[in-house]
């Protein structure tokens, strides 16, 4: 996934583990799992969680673009529309 959808980024060691958690947490949350973020990310620097969450979002958007054959703005608009109607 990293080489194909985030080729401009290089992750090793703890950085790779942080990105892995962000990707899995996003998928789990989407699947209805209540992810315990504080337990996992308590040792991260405060800005790290948001940065790796953003990397995960970019990867998921690029995956959606690839699979659906759409353009990134279309996928982003679809996400925004769903979020605006989310309770």
Phi, psi and omega per residue, in radians:
X1 nan -0.780 -3.084
X2 -1.098 -0.814 -3.091
X3 -1.146 -0.597 -3.082
X4 -1.491 -0.715 -2.995
X5 -1.907 -0.191 3.018
X6 -2.357 0.954 -3.039
X7 -1.161 -0.388 -3.117
X8 -1.401 -0.107 -3.106
X9 -1.916 2.602 3.088
X10 -2.213 2.137 -3.108
X11 -2.154 2.307 3.069
X12 -2.419 2.779 3.043
X13 0.920 -2.210 -3.103
X14 -1.104 -0.595 3.115
X15 -1.072 -0.743 3.120
X16 -1.115 -0.698 3.120
X17 -1.148 -0.696 3.121
X18 -1.130 -0.763 3.113
X19 -1.132 -0.722 3.120
X20 -1.027 -0.769 3.120
X21 -1.107 -0.754 -3.128
X22 -1.080 -0.716 3.132
X23 -1.159 -0.816 -3.127
X24 -1.191 -0.696 3.130
X25 -1.085 -0.715 3.122
X26 -1.113 -0.761 3.128
X27 -1.154 -0.723 3.135
X28 -1.130 -0.767 3.122
X29 -1.054 -0.755 3.115
X30 -1.085 -0.583 3.131
X31 -1.417 -0.017 3.081
X32 1.722 0.090 3.128
X33 -1.437 2.371 3.074
X34 -1.477 1.793 -3.062
X35 -1.410 2.264 3.125
X36 -1.512 1.477 -3.077
X37 -1.154 -0.714 -3.076
X38 -1.089 -0.659 -3.140
X39 -1.148 -0.688 -3.090
X40 -1.438 -0.796 -2.981
X41 -1.687 0.165 -3.132
X42 -1.038 -0.531 -3.118
X43 -1.565 -0.128 3.115
X44 -1.299 2.746 2.963
X45 -1.207 2.623 -3.000
X46 -0.993 -0.659 -3.107
X47 -1.394 -0.308 -3.096
X48 -1.043 -0.755 -3.074
X49 -1.001 -0.808 -3.110
X50 -1.186 -0.637 -3.135
X51 -1.151 -0.815 -3.129
X52 -1.269 -0.517 3.012
X53 -1.100 -0.695 3.104
X54 -1.159 -0.724 3.070
X55 -1.042 -0.763 3.134
X56 -1.086 -0.742 3.127
X57 -1.080 -0.769 3.120
X58 -1.068 -0.766 3.133
X59 -1.090 -0.799 3.135
X60 -1.104 -0.686 3.106
X61 -1.126 -0.757 3.125
X62 -1.141 -0.633 3.077
X63 -1.125 -0.780 3.122
X64 -1.079 -0.733 3.101
X65 -1.043 -0.804 -3.125
X66 -1.105 -0.804 -3.076
X67 -1.289 -0.690 -3.063
X68 -1.535 -0.236 -3.110
X69 1.207 0.491 3.128
X70 -1.781 3.126 3.029
X71 -1.717 2.668 -3.094
X72 -0.957 -0.745 3.119
X73 -1.048 -0.618 3.106
X74 -1.132 -0.767 3.123
X75 -1.110 -0.763 3.138
X76 -1.109 -0.695 3.082
X77 -1.103 -0.707 3.110
X78 -1.088 -0.724 3.093
X79 -1.109 -0.789 -3.126
X80 -1.088 -0.714 3.122
X81 -1.122 -0.724 3.105
X82 -1.141 -0.708 -3.125
X83 -1.179 -0.599 -3.120
X84 -1.229 -0.402 3.121
X85 -1.756 0.052 -3.119
X86 -1.328 2.353 -3.091
X87 -1.101 nan nan
